[in-house]
Amino acid sequence: MRKSKSGIPNEILNEIFPQKLTRFQFPDKVYGRLRNGILSGKLKKGQKLSYDGVVHEFGISRWAAHKVISELKKDGLLVSKDKMGSFVV
């Protein structure tokens, strides 16, 4: 299974985001779709999500990616590991 720069396999990205998001999508849309992907099991436990990968994959700013990942952590869907990144719980 080939992975994108965000660490999410391309097949799963295509299921979660059937249409490519535009560069100016709100972070809330990215958050909602990633959240649904985690809750549905499409994003597997232990899968890594990086800020730079989310920025590149979804065309949002680094600030927006930080907001999305922070909200997912706050909701208990991601956990940070020192110097390793953020991972699906």
Biotite code that builds the C-alpha atoms (Angstrom):
import biotite.structure as struc

atoms = struc.array([
    struc.Atom([0.000, 0.000, 0.000], chain_id="A", res_id=1, res_name="MET", atom_name="CA", element="C"),
    struc.Atom([1.576, 3.287, -1.102], chain_id="A", res_id=2, res_name="ARG", atom_name="CA", element="C"),
    struc.Atom([1.613, 6.139, 1.428], chain_id="A", res_id=3, res_name="LYS", atom_name="CA", element="C"),
    struc.Atom([1.343, 9.842, 0.794], chain_id="A", res_id=4, res_name="SER", atom_name="CA", element="C"),
    struc.Atom([3.591, 12.454, 2.401], chain_id="A", res_id=5, res_name="LYS", atom_name="CA", element="C"),
    struc.Atom([1.087, 12.760, 5.246], chain_id="A", res_id=6, res_name="SER", atom_name="CA", element="C"),
    struc.Atom([1.688, 9.104, 6.146], chain_id="A", res_id=7, res_name="GLY", atom_name="CA", element="C"),
    struc.Atom([-1.837, 8.121, 5.148], chain_id="A", res_id=8, res_name="ILE", atom_name="CA", element="C"),
    struc.Atom([-2.092, 5.418, 2.458], chain_id="A", res_id=9, res_name="PRO", atom_name="CA", element="C"),
    struc.Atom([-3.340, 6.851, -0.844], chain_id="A", res_id=10, res_name="ASN", atom_name="CA", element="C"),
    struc.Atom([-6.265, 4.405, -1.012], chain_id="A", res_id=11, res_name="GLU", atom_name="CA", element="C"),
    struc.Atom([-7.556, 5.642, 2.346], chain_id="A", res_id=12, res_name="ILE", atom_name="CA", element="C"),
    struc.Atom([-7.083, 9.285, 1.337], chain_id="A", res_id=13, res_name="LEU", atom_name="CA", element="C"),
    struc.Atom([-9.183, 8.665, -1.758], chain_id="A", res_id=14, res_name="ASN", atom_name="CA", element="C"),
    struc.Atom([-11.966, 7.172, 0.401], chain_id="A", res_id=15, res_name="GLU", atom_name="CA", element="C"),
    struc.Atom([-11.915, 9.987, 2.973], chain_id="A", res_id=16, res_name="ILE", atom_name="CA", element="C"),
    struc.Atom([-11.515, 12.762, 0.397], chain_id="A", res_id=17, res_name="PHE", atom_name="CA", element="C"),
    struc.Atom([-13.201, 11.611, -2.812], chain_id="A", res_id=18, res_name="PRO", atom_name="CA", element="C"),
    struc.Atom([-12.780, 15.122, -4.202], chain_id="A", res_id=19, res_name="GLN", atom_name="CA", element="C"),
    struc.Atom([-9.537, 17.041, -3.895], chain_id="A", res_id=20, res_name="LYS", atom_name="CA", element="C"),
    struc.Atom([-9.877, 19.906, -1.426], chain_id="A", res_id=21, res_name="LEU", atom_name="CA", element="C"),
    struc.Atom([-9.165, 23.368, -2.692], chain_id="A", res_id=22, res_name="THR", atom_name="CA", element="C"),
    struc.Atom([-6.227, 25.301, -1.310], chain_id="A", res_id=23, res_name="ARG", atom_name="CA", element="C"),
    struc.Atom([-8.506, 27.512, 0.771], chain_id="A", res_id=24, res_name="PHE", atom_name="CA", element="C"),
    struc.Atom([-10.537, 24.866, 2.583], chain_id="A", res_id=25, res_name="GLN", atom_name="CA", element="C"),
    struc.Atom([-11.319, 25.623, 6.191], chain_id="A", res_id=26, res_name="PHE", atom_name="CA", element="C"),
    struc.Atom([-9.387, 23.615, 8.767], chain_id="A", res_id=27, res_name="PRO", atom_name="CA", element="C"),
    struc.Atom([-12.772, 22.438, 10.095], chain_id="A", res_id=28, res_name="ASP", atom_name="CA", element="C"),
    struc.Atom([-13.408, 20.427, 6.921], chain_id="A", res_id=29, res_name="LYS", atom_name="CA", element="C"),
    struc.Atom([-10.017, 18.747, 7.106], chain_id="A", res_id=30, res_name="VAL", atom_name="CA", element="C"),
    struc.Atom([-10.556, 18.113, 10.828], chain_id="A", res_id=31, res_name="TYR", atom_name="CA", element="C"),
    struc.Atom([-14.008, 16.613, 10.239], chain_id="A", res_id=32, res_name="GLY", atom_name="CA", element="C"),
    struc.Atom([-12.865, 14.292, 7.497], chain_id="A", res_id=33, res_name="ARG", atom_name="CA", element="C"),
    struc.Atom([-9.765, 13.129, 9.377], chain_id="A", res_id=34, res_name="LEU", atom_name="CA", element="C"),
    struc.Atom([-11.889, 12.611, 12.504], chain_id="A", res_id=35, res_name="ARG", atom_name="CA", element="C"),
    struc.Atom([-14.381, 10.527, 10.535], chain_id="A", res_id=36, res_name="ASN", atom_name="CA", element="C"),
    struc.Atom([-11.516, 8.553, 9.013], chain_id="A", res_id=37, res_name="GLY", atom_name="CA", element="C"),
    struc.Atom([-10.147, 7.755, 12.469], chain_id="A", res_id=38, res_name="ILE", atom_name="CA", element="C"),
    struc.Atom([-13.541, 6.885, 13.968], chain_id="A", res_id=39, res_name="LEU", atom_name="CA", element="C"),
    struc.Atom([-14.498, 4.688, 11.011], chain_id="A", res_id=40, res_name="SER", atom_name="CA", element="C"),
    struc.Atom([-11.226, 2.782, 11.265], chain_id="A", res_id=41, res_name="GLY", atom_name="CA", element="C"),
    struc.Atom([-9.975, 3.857, 7.847], chain_id="A", res_id=42, res_name="LYS", atom_name="CA", element="C"),
    struc.Atom([-7.031, 5.472, 9.612], chain_id="A", res_id=43, res_name="LEU", atom_name="CA", element="C"),
    struc.Atom([-5.541, 2.689, 11.680], chain_id="A", res_id=44, res_name="LYS", atom_name="CA", element="C"),
    struc.Atom([-4.260, 2.750, 15.242], chain_id="A", res_id=45, res_name="LYS", atom_name="CA", element="C"),
    struc.Atom([-0.603, 3.762, 15.327], chain_id="A", res_id=46, res_name="GLY", atom_name="CA", element="C"),
    struc.Atom([-0.676, 5.500, 11.946], chain_id="A", res_id=47, res_name="GLN", atom_name="CA", element="C"),
    struc.Atom([1.489, 8.633, 11.929], chain_id="A", res_id=48, res_name="LYS", atom_name="CA", element="C"),
    struc.Atom([0.179, 12.073, 10.935], chain_id="A", res_id=49, res_name="LEU", atom_name="CA", element="C"),
    struc.Atom([2.745, 14.816, 10.407], chain_id="A", res_id=50, res_name="SER", atom_name="CA", element="C"),
    struc.Atom([2.153, 18.558, 10.236], chain_id="A", res_id=51, res_name="TYR", atom_name="CA", element="C"),
    struc.Atom([4.134, 18.905, 7.013], chain_id="A", res_id=52, res_name="ASP", atom_name="CA", element="C"),
    struc.Atom([2.332, 15.951, 5.471], chain_id="A", res_id=53, res_name="GLY", atom_name="CA", element="C"),
    struc.Atom([-1.091, 17.381, 6.313], chain_id="A", res_id=54, res_name="VAL", atom_name="CA", element="C"),
    struc.Atom([-0.022, 20.780, 4.925], chain_id="A", res_id=55, res_name="VAL", atom_name="CA", element="C"),
    struc.Atom([1.167, 19.206, 1.683], chain_id="A", res_id=56, res_name="HIS", atom_name="CA", element="C"),
    struc.Atom([-1.636, 16.678, 1.257], chain_id="A", res_id=57, res_name="GLU", atom_name="CA", element="C"),
    struc.Atom([-4.571, 18.967, 1.993], chain_id="A", res_id=58, res_name="PHE", atom_name="CA", element="C"),
    struc.Atom([-3.205, 22.292, 0.768], chain_id="A", res_id=59, res_name="GLY", atom_name="CA", element="C"),
    struc.Atom([-3.752, 24.126, 4.031], chain_id="A", res_id=60, res_name="ILE", atom_name="CA", element="C"),
    struc.Atom([-1.376, 26.404, 5.916], chain_id="A", res_id=61, res_name="SER", atom_name="CA", element="C"),
    struc.Atom([0.966, 25.125, 8.602], chain_id="A", res_id=62, res_name="ARG", atom_name="CA", element="C"),
    struc.Atom([-1.093, 27.069, 11.147], chain_id="A", res_id=63, res_name="TRP", atom_name="CA", element="C"),
    struc.Atom([-4.272, 25.323, 9.954], chain_id="A", res_id=64, res_name="ALA", atom_name="CA", element="C"),
    struc.Atom([-2.581, 21.910, 10.102], chain_id="A", res_id=65, res_name="ALA", atom_name="CA", element="C"),
    struc.Atom([-1.438, 22.670, 13.644], chain_id="A", res_id=66, res_name="HIS", atom_name="CA", element="C"),
    struc.Atom([-5.008, 23.592, 14.572], chain_id="A", res_id=67, res_name="LYS", atom_name="CA", element="C"),
    struc.Atom([-6.397, 20.370, 13.036], chain_id="A", res_id=68, res_name="VAL", atom_name="CA", element="C"),
    struc.Atom([-3.844, 18.110, 14.735], chain_id="A", res_id=69, res_name="ILE", atom_name="CA", element="C"),
    struc.Atom([-4.233, 19.940, 18.054], chain_id="A", res_id=70, res_name="SER", atom_name="CA", element="C"),
    struc.Atom([-8.015, 19.466, 17.956], chain_id="A", res_id=71, res_name="GLU", atom_name="CA", element="C"),
    struc.Atom([-7.631, 15.768, 17.165], chain_id="A", res_id=72, res_name="LEU", atom_name="CA", element="C"),
    struc.Atom([-5.247, 15.444, 20.136], chain_id="A", res_id=73, res_name="LYS", atom_name="CA", element="C"),
    struc.Atom([-7.667, 17.370, 22.364], chain_id="A", res_id=74, res_name="LYS", atom_name="CA", element="C"),
    struc.Atom([-10.428, 14.937, 21.353], chain_id="A", res_id=75, res_name="ASP", atom_name="CA", element="C"),
    struc.Atom([-8.188, 11.998, 22.275], chain_id="A", res_id=76, res_name="GLY", atom_name="CA", element="C"),
    struc.Atom([-7.939, 10.715, 18.692], chain_id="A", res_id=77, res_name="LEU", atom_name="CA", element="C"),
    struc.Atom([-4.212, 11.430, 18.301], chain_id="A", res_id=78, res_name="LEU", atom_name="CA", element="C"),
    struc.Atom([-1.338, 11.159, 20.732], chain_id="A", res_id=79, res_name="VAL", atom_name="CA", element="C"),
    struc.Atom([2.100, 12.775, 20.513], chain_id="A", res_id=80, res_name="SER", atom_name="CA", element="C"),
    struc.Atom([5.274, 10.829, 21.102], chain_id="A", res_id=81, res_name="LYS", atom_name="CA", element="C"),
    struc.Atom([8.398, 12.863, 21.868], chain_id="A", res_id=82, res_name="ASP", atom_name="CA", element="C"),
    struc.Atom([10.443, 13.584, 18.759], chain_id="A", res_id=83, res_name="LYS", atom_name="CA", element="C"),
    struc.Atom([8.442, 11.000, 16.794], chain_id="A", res_id=84, res_name="MET", atom_name="CA", element="C"),
    struc.Atom([5.249, 12.814, 15.831], chain_id="A", res_id=85, res_name="GLY", atom_name="CA", element="C"),
    struc.Atom([1.501, 12.370, 16.236], chain_id="A", res_id=86, res_name="SER", atom_name="CA", element="C"),
    struc.Atom([-0.172, 8.983, 15.969], chain_id="A", res_id=87, res_name="PHE", atom_name="CA", element="C"),
    struc.Atom([-3.738, 7.687, 15.737], chain_id="A", res_id=88, res_name="VAL", atom_name="CA", element="C"),
    struc.Atom([-4.930, 6.284, 19.074], chain_id="A", res_id=89, res_name="VAL", atom_name="CA", element="C"),
])
